């Protein structure tokens, strides 16, 4: 039986570490950090860990808000979405996730782009 992406990423603890690195990068990026000004980052990190675990095929059900509803009032643009995706890829690279698995994570997250990008640049 082949491993799931979740297992190849190293499971819950490894995904949590990647998410921490990801948000450390995002909140220091002037282009996108403003989206998180009034956000409980501990809760956000836990939420994102759950989301990535779920889309990676882990034994986790995503219980967050509908993607479109959660992002509707944020006015996220395509360049901002791309900047955030770049930070996710860099965080995955930081933990030596191989290129195929990085692409699989980015592809899974990218499936939600239309729901997340709610504004034009």
Order of alpha helices (4+ residues) and beta strands (2+ residues): alpha-alpha-alpha-alpha-alpha-alpha-alpha
